[in-house]
């Protein structure tokens, strides 16, 4: 078959008919509008990391707000704490987008909500489009249920790009089969029984959902209450109401019940002695079901 994005047709990895390539032209037609957020949509056959590439473009001034870069395959994808991960070509949605909240008069102090906003946007889009139940694990994971167990199906990474820009990367497992999972705790939309596995309508839904949430958040100058972002995140967060272990910077650990997400997007943990601590960074381990 001939790839729709113009990549080499002789590449044998394009022969998987169950995983057709994305159509960049169709995505641009449906997403790029004069009055919308998205300014460009590009699909590349493979790269090291879409986040790295888009950060470099933003720093060089060759990408504007609303640029979207999608890769069919990544060889050096990164998650939080510089963790590496990989997936078979065209088995998921691997993309990064550039936003500039400062141009919308959003104070820098509120930019920490961007990964959480992205989680809300992705989760709501997948629930509506793929018909799969999703949940958010603070701060940047999206969970699905596979064989009665919570599994991570997506991760989010936000990075500053200079000049008031933030690049947000999303890696979503769509069609991964059980024998392709990188770790036993991973999942995919296919394994969760999603009704839709066609990546193009899924990507369009995710980007439109992000556009809606981001523009409403910007219109509220980043206020998570006024934009209803804080309420939406709390409603979809599987971490709240659970006993958790927080592994904090400096190898410090905090165990307690996750009771709230505060106005700064931090996770509030109630310890056994009744003390409360707001955690802004760290790894969270769920210790028991909600």
C-alpha positions, 0 to 999 in steps of 0.5 A: 500500500502507499503511505498517505503521508508520503513516507517510503513505500518500500518500508516493510513496516508499512505492510501491517494493514491492521495499523494503517498510517495516519493521513496528515492532509485529512487531519490538517483539513479537519483541525486547522482553522483560522479561528481555532488553536491548531496552526499546523499538523505534521506527521512523520514516519519516525523520530527520536522524540516528538517533544525534543523535536518540537522544543527545538523548533519552538526555541528556534522560532520555527513553530508557533502556538498550535503546532502539532507534531505526530510520529508513527514511531519513536525511538527515544520517547521519554516520560517523566523523570526521563524514563524511556519507553517504546511501542511498535510502529503505528500502534498508538498516538505519539504526538506533541503540541505547542502552547503559549499560555503567556500570550493569553495572559495566563500567569506562569504560576498556573501553567502547572495545570497544563498536564492535568488539563491534557489528562482531562482532555484526553480522558473525556475524548476517549470516553466519548469516542472510543466508549472506554472507561478511563481514569486519571492517575495524578499527575500525568497518567491515564488508566484503563481497566484490563481484566479487572485491573487498572493499567496505564494506557497513556502518559503526558509530559510537559516541557518548557520551550523558552519564549513563553512556550510549553510543549506537551507530549502524549503517548497513548497505546491504542492497538497494542496486544498483550504480547507487545506490552512493554511491562505487565502494568501497561494497557491499551485501548484494544485490551480495554475493549474500546469500540473505536481503534481507528487512530484518526478519529481518536486523534481528532477527538483528543485535539478538539477536546484539548482545544476546548479545554485550553481556550476555556482555561485561557479565557479564565486566565488559568483559573482552575475553578472558574474554568471548571478544570479543577472540578473535572480533574477531581471527578476523573482522578482515580488517585483521590480517596485512596491510600498512596505512597508518594516518592518525593524528591530527595528519596523522601516517602510520604504515605497517607490518603490522597484527599484533594487536588488543590488550586495549584494542581498539587496532590494533598495527602492526609497522613496517619497523624492528621497532617496534610501535605501538598505534593507538587512533584513525585511518583505516586503508588496506589496502595488500595482501591478507591 
